[in-house]
Amino acid sequence: MSDSYYVCLDIGGTKVLGAIFNGKKEIVYRLKKKTKSAGDSSQNIEDLIISVVEEMLTDSKIDAGKLVAVAAGAPGVINQDNGIVLFSPNLPWRNYNIRKPIEDRFGVPFYIGNDVNVGVLGEYKYGAGKGYKNIAGLFVGTGMGGGLILDGRLYTGHQFKGAELGHMILNEEGPRCNCGQRGCLEAFSSKQGISDYIRQQVMRGRNTMMEDAVKNGVFKSKYLKSALDAGDKVAVEAVDRACHYLAIASGNIINIFSPEVIIYGGGVIEACGDIFLPKITAQVDKYCMPSIRDTVEIKNAALGDDSILYGALSMILDK
């Protein structure tokens, strides 16, 4: 199928990243657009996704007739059987059928799954999880997602609602999360959680390089990396707090699942993983049984920004 093409999408809280793969599983074209320009409308998000696919096909000069399928990862609880997004904490989708308009527009099958489930699948097939059969993944982005490969199969739970590791509650009196609960891992350790903490410190009169970066929402990861490299006290404090809760969460995951490896991915890890991972591994032993911890590796994702894209490719090829 060397003359076939696959469109794969990473639909995030702040961007849509698209790529076209050829039959050799090579990326031949890619495009990124910000989702914030779509406002709060579900229809606008849908239109943006369609425009990304159309623009990639046009600019790459690939005949749409050679397109085999489209697949995507997106945040939230998603029924992979019917393409309905039941709930998305960082996008305006509630019981939203995203499959139908995509298939109607392009005339090919469309597959969609939870973004981190899809990303962990990508790492399992092509990245840091290759060769393992039991994998847990935590992806630190605008939100915080989790994914599991158990005995060589992607675990999605009953009605595709499982593996929401980012929403384990670590402090019932903690900050409010976008999911509606308090004290979730996401509320402490995602870009949203870190941004909220930095913003609180600014309101208390503390100086930080991150003030402008968090003024109107979540920071760009490159700004956090610059602040950390400069030793910015508020930024370091925010990351230390985030890593503390990531270590607790990792300890719980180790005790419950005994994975061979925990893989950290997402935009924050891609930008700052060399800072995050040592802080997490330095603490995780305190929160799990030594006899289980001894057999678990903890490492960064290997595919970087492309984990979800390769997972989406895997969804197509598996079908």
C-alpha positions as YAML, in Angstrom:
chain: A
units: angstrom
residues:
- id: 1
  name: MET
  ca: [0.00, 0.00, 0.00]
- id: 2
  name: SER
  ca: [2.85, 2.35, -0.84]
- id: 3
  name: ASP
  ca: [0.40, 4.54, -2.78]
- id: 4
  name: SER
  ca: [-1.88, 4.95, 0.25]
- id: 5
  name: TYR
  ca: [-1.97, 7.78, 2.77]
- id: 6
  name: TYR
  ca: [-3.26, 8.16, 6.32]
- id: 7
  name: VAL
  ca: [-4.15, 11.41, 8.08]
- id: 8
  name: CYS
  ca: [-3.46, 11.39, 11.80]
- id: 9
  name: LEU
  ca: [-4.41, 14.13, 14.27]
- id: 10
  name: ASP
  ca: [-3.53, 15.19, 17.79]
- id: 11
  name: ILE
  ca: [-6.43, 17.35, 18.99]
- id: 12
  name: GLY
  ca: [-5.36, 19.19, 22.13]
- id: 13
  name: GLY
  ca: [-6.64, 21.88, 24.45]
- id: 14
  name: THR
  ca: [-4.55, 24.51, 22.66]
- id: 15
  name: LYS
  ca: [-3.76, 23.09, 19.21]
- id: 16
  name: VAL
  ca: [-4.54, 20.62, 16.46]
- id: 17
  name: LEU
  ca: [-1.45, 18.85, 15.16]
- id: 18
  name: GLY
  ca: [-1.88, 16.94, 11.94]
- id: 19
  name: ALA
  ca: [0.35, 14.65, 9.91]
- id: 20
  name: ILE
  ca: [0.08, 12.64, 6.72]
- id: 21
  name: PHE
  ca: [1.72, 9.21, 6.73]
- id: 22
  name: ASN
  ca: [2.56, 7.29, 3.59]
- id: 23
  name: GLY
  ca: [2.32, 3.53, 3.19]
- id: 24
  name: LYS
  ca: [5.84, 3.13, 4.63]
- id: 25
  name: LYS
  ca: [4.70, 4.72, 7.93]
- id: 26
  name: GLU
  ca: [6.69, 7.87, 7.19]
- id: 27
  name: ILE
  ca: [5.42, 11.37, 7.90]
- id: 28
  name: VAL
  ca: [5.38, 13.23, 4.59]
- id: 29
  name: TYR
  ca: [3.57, 16.37, 5.70]
- id: 30
  name: ARG
  ca: [2.57, 18.02, 8.97]
- id: 31
  name: LEU
  ca: [0.65, 21.07, 10.14]
- id: 32
  name: LYS
  ca: [-0.20, 22.67, 13.49]
- id: 33
  name: LYS
  ca: [-2.97, 25.17, 14.21]
- id: 34
  name: LYS
  ca: [-4.05, 26.75, 17.49]
- id: 35
  name: THR
  ca: [-7.46, 25.72, 18.81]
- id: 36
  name: LYS
  ca: [-7.91, 28.87, 20.85]
- id: 37
  name: SER
  ca: [-8.92, 30.69, 17.66]
- id: 38
  name: ALA
  ca: [-11.97, 28.42, 17.55]
- id: 39
  name: GLY
  ca: [-13.45, 29.97, 20.68]
- id: 40
  name: ASP
  ca: [-15.95, 28.00, 22.73]
- id: 41
  name: SER
  ca: [-18.00, 26.53, 19.89]
- id: 42
  name: SER
  ca: [-18.09, 22.79, 19.19]
- id: 43
  name: GLN
  ca: [-18.87, 23.60, 15.56]
- id: 44
  name: ASN
  ca: [-15.80, 25.83, 15.30]
- id: 45
  name: ILE
  ca: [-13.55, 23.08, 16.67]
- id: 46
  name: GLU
  ca: [-15.03, 20.68, 14.14]
- id: 47
  name: ASP
  ca: [-14.49, 23.19, 11.33]
- id: 48
  name: LEU
  ca: [-10.88, 23.70, 12.44]
- id: 49
  name: ILE
  ca: [-10.18, 19.95, 12.33]
- id: 50
  name: ILE
  ca: [-11.65, 19.68, 8.83]
- id: 51
  name: SER
  ca: [-9.64, 22.70, 7.69]
- id: 52
  name: VAL
  ca: [-6.41, 21.13, 8.98]
- id: 53
  name: VAL
  ca: [-7.06, 17.95, 6.98]
- id: 54
  name: GLU
  ca: [-8.05, 19.90, 3.87]
- id: 55
  name: GLU
  ca: [-5.05, 22.21, 4.06]
- id: 56
  name: MET
  ca: [-2.62, 19.31, 4.50]
- id: 57
  name: LEU
  ca: [-4.04, 17.46, 1.49]
- id: 58
  name: THR
  ca: [-3.98, 20.62, -0.63]
- id: 59
  name: ASP
  ca: [-0.51, 21.81, 0.34]
- id: 60
  name: SER
  ca: [1.05, 18.34, 0.05]
- id: 61
  name: LYS
  ca: [-0.61, 17.88, -3.37]
- id: 62
  name: ILE
  ca: [-1.76, 14.41, -2.31]
- id: 63
  name: ASP
  ca: [-4.81, 13.11, -4.16]
- id: 64
  name: ALA
  ca: [-7.69, 12.80, -1.67]
- id: 65
  name: GLY
  ca: [-8.67, 9.62, -3.48]
- id: 66
  name: LYS
  ca: [-5.55, 7.96, -2.07]
- id: 67
  name: LEU
  ca: [-6.57, 8.73, 1.51]
- id: 68
  name: VAL
  ca: [-7.37, 5.47, 3.35]
- id: 69
  name: ALA
  ca: [-8.56, 6.79, 6.72]
- id: 70
  name: VAL
  ca: [-8.36, 9.57, 9.28]
- id: 71
  name: ALA
  ca: [-7.65, 8.96, 12.96]
- id: 72
  name: ALA
  ca: [-7.22, 11.18, 15.99]
- id: 73
  name: GLY
  ca: [-6.53, 11.35, 19.66]
- id: 74
  name: ALA
  ca: [-8.43, 13.94, 21.72]
- id: 75
  name: PRO
  ca: [-8.77, 14.70, 25.43]
- id: 76
  name: GLY
  ca: [-11.68, 13.27, 27.36]
- id: 77
  name: VAL
  ca: [-13.93, 10.22, 27.58]
- id: 78
  name: ILE
  ca: [-14.50, 8.95, 24.06]
- id: 79
  name: ASN
  ca: [-16.52, 5.99, 22.82]
- id: 80
  name: GLN
  ca: [-14.19, 4.50, 20.21]
- id: 81
  name: ASP
  ca: [-16.99, 2.36, 18.74]
- id: 82
  name: ASN
  ca: [-19.23, 5.23, 17.65]
- id: 83
  name: GLY
  ca: [-16.88, 8.24, 17.71]
- id: 84
  name: ILE
  ca: [-18.87, 10.14, 20.32]
- id: 85
  name: VAL
  ca: [-16.94, 12.36, 22.74]
- id: 86
  name: LEU
  ca: [-18.87, 11.92, 26.00]
- id: 87
  name: PHE
  ca: [-16.90, 14.54, 27.91]
- id: 88
  name: SER
  ca: [-13.78, 16.60, 27.29]
- id: 89
  name: PRO
  ca: [-12.43, 18.75, 30.14]
- id: 90
  name: ASN
  ca: [-10.43, 21.09, 27.89]
- id: 91
  name: LEU
  ca: [-12.64, 21.23, 24.77]
- id: 92
  name: PRO
  ca: [-16.33, 22.24, 24.37]
- id: 93
  name: TRP
  ca: [-17.57, 18.72, 23.61]
- id: 94
  name: ARG
  ca: [-20.34, 16.90, 25.52]
- id: 95
  name: ASN
  ca: [-21.94, 13.80, 23.94]
- id: 96
  name: TYR
  ca: [-20.62, 15.09, 20.62]
- id: 97
  name: ASN
  ca: [-20.50, 12.91, 17.49]
- id: 98
  name: ILE
  ca: [-17.30, 13.99, 15.79]
- id: 99
  name: ARG
  ca: [-17.06, 10.92, 13.57]
- id: 100
  name: LYS
  ca: [-20.02, 11.64, 11.29]
- id: 101
  name: PRO
  ca: [-18.97, 15.07, 9.96]
- id: 102
  name: ILE
  ca: [-15.41, 13.89, 9.28]
- id: 103
  name: GLU
  ca: [-16.55, 10.76, 7.44]
- id: 104
  name: ASP
  ca: [-19.19, 12.75, 5.53]
- id: 105
  name: ARG
  ca: [-16.61, 15.31, 4.43]
- id: 106
  name: PHE
  ca: [-13.78, 12.98, 3.38]
- id: 107
  name: GLY
  ca: [-15.57, 9.73, 2.55]
- id: 108
  name: VAL
  ca: [-13.18, 7.52, 4.50]
- id: 109
  name: PRO
  ca: [-13.34, 5.88, 7.95]
- id: 110
  name: PHE
  ca: [-12.56, 8.08, 10.96]
- id: 111
  name: TYR
  ca: [-11.27, 6.64, 14.22]
- id: 112
  name: ILE
  ca: [-10.88, 8.57, 17.47]
- id: 113
  name: GLY
  ca: [-9.76, 7.69, 20.97]
- id: 114
  name: ASN
  ca: [-8.63, 9.34, 24.16]
- id: 115
  name: ASP
  ca: [-5.46, 11.25, 23.35]
- id: 116
  name: VAL
  ca: [-3.20, 9.67, 25.95]
- id: 117
  name: ASN
  ca: [-4.56, 6.18, 25.32]
- id: 118
  name: VAL
  ca: [-3.64, 6.79, 21.69]
- id: 119
  name: GLY
  ca: [-0.26, 8.29, 22.65]
- id: 120
  name: VAL
  ca: [0.66, 5.34, 24.85]
- id: 121
  name: LEU
  ca: [-0.36, 3.02, 22.00]
- id: 122
  name: GLY
  ca: [2.02, 4.95, 19.75]
- id: 123
  name: GLU
  ca: [4.88, 4.63, 22.24]
- id: 124
  name: TYR
  ca: [4.10, 0.91, 22.65]
- id: 125
  name: LYS
  ca: [4.20, 0.23, 18.92]
- id: 126
  name: TYR
  ca: [6.96, 2.61, 17.81]
- id: 127
  name: GLY
  ca: [8.62, 4.36, 20.77]
- id: 128
  name: ALA
  ca: [9.80, 3.99, 24.36]
- id: 129
  name: GLY
  ca: [7.36, 1.16, 25.09]
- id: 130
  name: LYS
  ca: [8.46, -1.09, 22.26]
- id: 131
  name: GLY
  ca: [9.27, -4.54, 23.59]
- id: 132
  name: TYR
  ca: [7.21, -4.19, 26.80]
- id: 133
  name: LYS
  ca: [3.82, -5.75, 27.47]
- id: 134
  name: ASN
  ca: [2.76, -3.80, 30.58]
- id: 135
  name: ILE
  ca: [3.02, -0.02, 30.30]
- id: 136
  name: ALA
  ca: [1.56, 2.96, 32.12]
- id: 137
  name: GLY
  ca: [1.73, 6.39, 30.53]
- id: 138
  name: LEU
  ca: [1.27, 9.88, 31.97]
- id: 139
  name: PHE
  ca: [1.19, 12.75, 29.49]
- id: 140
  name: VAL
  ca: [1.66, 16.23, 30.91]
- id: 141
  name: GLY
  ca: [0.06, 18.83, 28.66]
- id: 142
  name: THR
  ca: [-2.69, 21.42, 29.02]
- id: 143
  name: GLY
  ca: [-4.41, 18.70, 31.03]
- id: 144
  name: MET
  ca: [-3.11, 15.41, 32.37]
- id: 145
  name: GLY
  ca: [-3.91, 12.13, 30.69]
- id: 146
  name: GLY
  ca: [-3.15, 8.52, 31.41]
- id: 147
  name: GLY
  ca: [-2.96, 5.36, 29.38]
- id: 148
  name: LEU
  ca: [-2.37, 1.65, 30.01]
- id: 149
  name: ILE
  ca: [-1.09, -1.28, 28.00]
- id: 150
  name: LEU
  ca: [-1.82, -4.46, 29.96]
- id: 151
  name: ASP
  ca: [-0.57, -7.83, 28.74]
- id: 152
  name: GLY
  ca: [0.14, -6.31, 25.33]
- id: 153
  name: ARG
  ca: [-3.28, -4.72, 24.81]
- id: 154
  name: LEU
  ca: [-4.54, -1.17, 25.19]
- id: 155
  name: TYR
  ca: [-6.78, -1.06, 28.25]
- id: 156
  name: THR
  ca: [-9.72, 1.33, 27.97]
- id: 157
  name: GLY
  ca: [-12.08, -0.02, 30.63]
- id: 158
  name: HIS
  ca: [-15.86, -0.32, 30.56]
- id: 159
  name: GLN
  ca: [-17.35, 1.79, 27.76]
- id: 160
  name: PHE
  ca: [-13.89, 3.29, 27.08]
- id: 161
  name: LYS
  ca: [-13.96, 5.22, 30.36]
- id: 162
  name: GLY
  ca: [-10.88, 3.70, 32.00]
- id: 163
  name: ALA
  ca: [-7.28, 4.80, 32.59]
- id: 164
  name: GLU
  ca: [-8.15, 8.39, 33.60]
- id: 165
  name: LEU
  ca: [-4.97, 8.46, 35.68]
- id: 166
  name: GLY
  ca: [-4.82, 12.25, 35.58]
- id: 167
  name: HIS
  ca: [-7.98, 12.39, 37.64]
- id: 168
  name: MET
  ca: [-6.92, 10.29, 40.60]
- id: 169
  name: ILE
  ca: [-7.59, 12.45, 43.62]
- id: 170
  name: LEU
  ca: [-4.45, 13.08, 45.64]
- id: 171
  name: ASN
  ca: [-5.78, 15.75, 48.01]
- id: 172
  name: GLU
  ca: [-9.53, 16.13, 48.50]
- id: 173
  name: GLU
  ca: [-9.03, 19.73, 49.65]
- id: 174
  name: GLY
  ca: [-6.79, 20.60, 46.71]
- id: 175
  name: PRO
  ca: [-7.46, 22.97, 43.79]
- id: 176
  name: ARG
  ca: [-10.52, 22.60, 41.59]
- id: 177
  name: CYS
  ca: [-9.98, 20.56, 38.43]
- id: 178
  name: ASN
  ca: [-11.69, 21.10, 35.07]
- id: 179
  name: CYS
  ca: [-13.39, 17.73, 35.56]
- id: 180
  name: GLY
  ca: [-15.33, 19.19, 38.51]
- id: 181
  name: GLN
  ca: [-13.47, 17.42, 41.31]
- id: 182
  name: ARG
  ca: [-10.87, 18.79, 43.70]
- id: 183
  name: GLY
  ca: [-7.27, 17.71, 44.13]
- id: 184
  name: CYS
  ca: [-6.81, 15.68, 40.95]
- id: 185
  name: LEU
  ca: [-3.31, 15.05, 39.68]
- id: 186
  name: GLU
  ca: [-4.23, 17.26, 36.70]
- id: 187
  name: ALA
  ca: [-5.07, 20.18, 39.01]
- id: 188
  name: PHE
  ca: [-1.57, 20.04, 40.50]
- id: 189
  name: SER
  ca: [0.75, 18.92, 37.72]
- id: 190
  name: SER
  ca: [-0.63, 19.85, 34.28]
- id: 191
  name: LYS
  ca: [0.14, 23.09, 32.45]
- id: 192
  name: GLN
  ca: [-3.20, 24.35, 33.73]
- id: 193
  name: GLY
  ca: [-2.34, 23.41, 37.30]
- id: 194
  name: ILE
  ca: [1.17, 24.85, 37.15]
- id: 195
  name: SER
  ca: [-0.14, 28.04, 35.51]
- id: 196
  name: ASP
  ca: [-2.80, 28.48, 38.18]
- id: 197
  name: TYR
  ca: [-0.20, 28.12, 40.92]
- id: 198
  name: ILE
  ca: [2.17, 30.64, 39.33]
- id: 199
  name: ARG
  ca: [-0.72, 33.07, 38.83]
- id: 200
  name: GLN
  ca: [-1.59, 32.79, 42.52]
- id: 201
  name: GLN
  ca: [1.98, 33.64, 43.48]
- id: 202
  name: VAL
  ca: [1.95, 36.67, 41.18]
- id: 203
  name: MET
  ca: [-1.27, 37.86, 42.85]
- id: 204
  name: ARG
  ca: [0.56, 37.62, 46.17]
- id: 205
  name: GLY
  ca: [3.16, 40.03, 44.88]
- id: 206
  name: ARG
  ca: [5.96, 37.61, 44.02]
- id: 207
  name: ASN
  ca: [8.18, 38.32, 41.02]
- id: 208
  name: THR
  ca: [8.64, 35.73, 38.29]
- id: 209
  name: MET
  ca: [9.69, 35.54, 34.65]
- id: 210
  name: MET
  ca: [6.46, 33.61, 34.07]
- id: 211
  name: GLU
  ca: [4.09, 36.49, 34.89]
- id: 212
  name: ASP
  ca: [3.29, 37.40, 31.28]
- id: 213
  name: ALA
  ca: [3.29, 33.75, 30.17]
- id: 214
  name: VAL
  ca: [0.40, 32.84, 32.50]
- id: 215
  name: LYS
  ca: [-1.52, 36.13, 32.41]
- id: 216
  name: ASN
  ca: [-4.19, 35.00, 29.97]
- id: 217
  name: GLY
  ca: [-4.13, 31.23, 30.35]
- id: 218
  name: VAL
  ca: [-1.60, 28.40, 30.27]
- id: 219
  name: PHE
  ca: [2.06, 29.01, 29.49]
- id: 220
  name: LYS
  ca: [3.97, 27.80, 26.47]
- id: 221
  name: SER
  ca: [6.35, 25.06, 27.57]
- id: 222
  name: LYS
  ca: [9.39, 26.85, 26.15]
- id: 223
  name: TYR
  ca: [8.82, 29.75, 28.58]
- id: 224
  name: LEU
  ca: [8.75, 27.39, 31.55]
- id: 225
  name: LYS
  ca: [12.01, 25.80, 30.39]
- id: 226
  name: SER
  ca: [13.66, 29.22, 30.12]
- id: 227
  name: ALA
  ca: [12.48, 30.19, 33.59]
- id: 228
  name: LEU
  ca: [13.74, 26.93, 35.08]
- id: 229
  name: ASP
  ca: [17.12, 27.30, 33.39]
- id: 230
  name: ALA
  ca: [17.37, 30.81, 34.87]
- id: 231
  name: GLY
  ca: [16.57, 29.52, 38.36]
- id: 232
  name: ASP
  ca: [13.30, 31.47, 38.64]
- id: 233
  name: LYS
  ca: [12.14, 30.71, 42.21]
- id: 234
  name: VAL
  ca: [8.41, 30.67, 41.52]
- id: 235
  name: ALA
  ca: [8.81, 28.47, 38.44]
- id: 236
  name: VAL
  ca: [11.09, 26.04, 40.30]
- id: 237
  name: GLU
  ca: [8.65, 25.93, 43.21]
- id: 238
  name: ALA
  ca: [5.72, 25.25, 40.86]
- id: 239
  name: VAL
  ca: [7.58, 22.42, 39.14]
- id: 240
  name: ASP
  ca: [8.74, 20.93, 42.44]
- id: 241
  name: ARG
  ca: [5.09, 20.88, 43.55]
- id: 242
  name: ALA
  ca: [4.01, 19.29, 40.26]
- id: 243
  name: CYS
  ca: [6.72, 16.62, 40.45]
- id: 244
  name: HIS
  ca: [5.84, 15.82, 44.06]
- id: 245
  name: TYR
  ca: [2.30, 14.88, 43.03]
- id: 246
  name: LEU
  ca: [3.52, 13.09, 39.91]
- id: 247
  name: ALA
  ca: [5.75, 10.97, 42.17]
- id: 248
  name: ILE
  ca: [2.80, 10.12, 44.44]
- id: 249
  name: ALA
  ca: [0.68, 9.23, 41.42]
- id: 250
  name: SER
  ca: [3.47, 7.09, 39.96]
- id: 251
  name: GLY
  ca: [3.80, 5.26, 43.27]
- id: 252
  name: ASN
  ca: [0.09, 4.46, 43.24]
- id: 253
  name: ILE
  ca: [0.29, 3.26, 39.64]
- id: 254
  name: ILE
  ca: [3.25, 1.03, 40.48]
- id: 255
  name: ASN
  ca: [1.44, -0.53, 43.44]
- id: 256
  name: ILE
  ca: [-1.80, -1.12, 41.51]
- id: 257
  name: PHE
  ca: [-0.54, -2.27, 38.10]
- id: 258
  name: SER
  ca: [3.10, -3.31, 38.54]
- id: 259
  name: PRO
  ca: [3.97, -2.10, 35.02]
- id: 260
  name: GLU
  ca: [7.31, -2.84, 33.41]
- id: 261
  name: VAL
  ca: [7.69, 0.84, 32.58]
- id: 262
  name: ILE
  ca: [6.02, 4.19, 33.24]
- id: 263
  name: ILE
  ca: [6.39, 6.54, 30.29]
- id: 264
  name: TYR
  ca: [6.13, 10.31, 30.70]
- id: 265
  name: GLY
  ca: [5.09, 12.27, 27.62]
- id: 266
  name: GLY
  ca: [3.27, 15.41, 26.54]
- id: 267
  name: GLY
  ca: [4.38, 18.92, 25.69]
- id: 268
  name: VAL
  ca: [5.74, 19.80, 29.13]
- id: 269
  name: ILE
  ca: [7.87, 16.66, 29.30]
- id: 270
  name: GLU
  ca: [9.04, 17.17, 25.73]
- id: 271
  name: ALA
  ca: [10.29, 20.64, 26.69]
- id: 272
  name: CYS
  ca: [11.43, 20.00, 30.28]
- id: 273
  name: GLY
  ca: [11.71, 16.22, 30.71]
- id: 274
  name: ASP
  ca: [15.35, 16.39, 31.71]
- id: 275
  name: ILE
  ca: [14.21, 18.51, 34.67]
- id: 276
  name: PHE
  ca: [10.98, 16.70, 35.58]
- id: 277
  name: LEU
  ca: [12.08, 13.07, 35.45]
- id: 278
  name: PRO
  ca: [14.94, 13.26, 38.00]
- id: 279
  name: LYS
  ca: [12.65, 15.10, 40.45]
- id: 280
  name: ILE
  ca: [9.98, 12.41, 40.05]
- id: 281
  name: THR
  ca: [12.30, 9.42, 40.35]
- id: 282
  name: ALA
  ca: [14.00, 10.94, 43.40]
- id: 283
  name: GLN
  ca: [10.71, 10.75, 45.32]
- id: 284
  name: VAL
  ca: [8.71, 7.87, 43.88]
- id: 285
  name: ASP
  ca: [10.29, 5.21, 46.10]
- id: 286
  name: LYS
  ca: [8.57, 6.76, 49.12]
- id: 287
  name: TYR
  ca: [5.14, 6.05, 47.66]
- id: 288
  name: CYS
  ca: [5.28, 2.41, 46.56]
- id: 289
  name: MET
  ca: [6.33, -1.02, 47.75]
- id: 290
  name: PRO
  ca: [10.08, -1.62, 47.20]
- id: 291
  name: SER
  ca: [9.56, -5.15, 45.92]
- id: 292
  name: ILE
  ca: [7.32, -3.82, 43.14]
- id: 293
  name: ARG
  ca: [9.36, -0.67, 42.42]
- id: 294
  name: ASP
  ca: [12.46, -2.77, 41.76]
- id: 295
  name: THR
  ca: [11.01, -4.08, 38.50]
- id: 296
  name: VAL
  ca: [9.66, -0.79, 37.11]
- id: 297
  name: GLU
  ca: [11.50, 1.59, 34.79]
- id: 298
  name: ILE
  ca: [10.51, 5.25, 34.52]
- id: 299
  name: LYS
  ca: [11.45, 7.12, 31.36]
- id: 300
  name: ASN
  ca: [10.46, 9.82, 28.92]
- id: 301
  name: ALA
  ca: [8.49, 9.17, 25.74]
- id: 302
  name: ALA
  ca: [10.68, 8.62, 22.69]
- id: 303
  name: LEU
  ca: [8.37, 10.05, 20.02]
- id: 304
  name: GLY
  ca: [7.97, 13.49, 21.56]
- id: 305
  name: ASP
  ca: [5.20, 15.52, 19.93]
- id: 306
  name: ASP
  ca: [4.47, 12.61, 17.59]
- id: 307
  name: SER
  ca: [3.34, 9.99, 20.14]
- id: 308
  name: ILE
  ca: [-0.36, 10.58, 19.50]
- id: 309
  name: LEU
  ca: [0.16, 10.78, 15.74]
- id: 310
  name: TYR
  ca: [1.81, 7.36, 15.68]
- id: 311
  name: GLY
  ca: [-0.89, 5.99, 17.98]
- id: 312
  name: ALA
  ca: [-3.53, 7.26, 15.58]
- id: 313
  name: LEU
  ca: [-1.66, 5.48, 12.76]
- id: 314
  name: SER
  ca: [-1.74, 2.31, 14.87]
- id: 315
  name: MET
  ca: [-5.52, 2.65, 15.27]
- id: 316
  name: ILE
  ca: [-5.91, 2.75, 11.50]
- id: 317
  name: LEU
  ca: [-3.55, -0.13, 10.78]
- id: 318
  name: ASP
  ca: [-5.09, -2.26, 13.55]
- id: 319
  name: LYS
  ca: [-8.46, -1.87, 11.85]
...
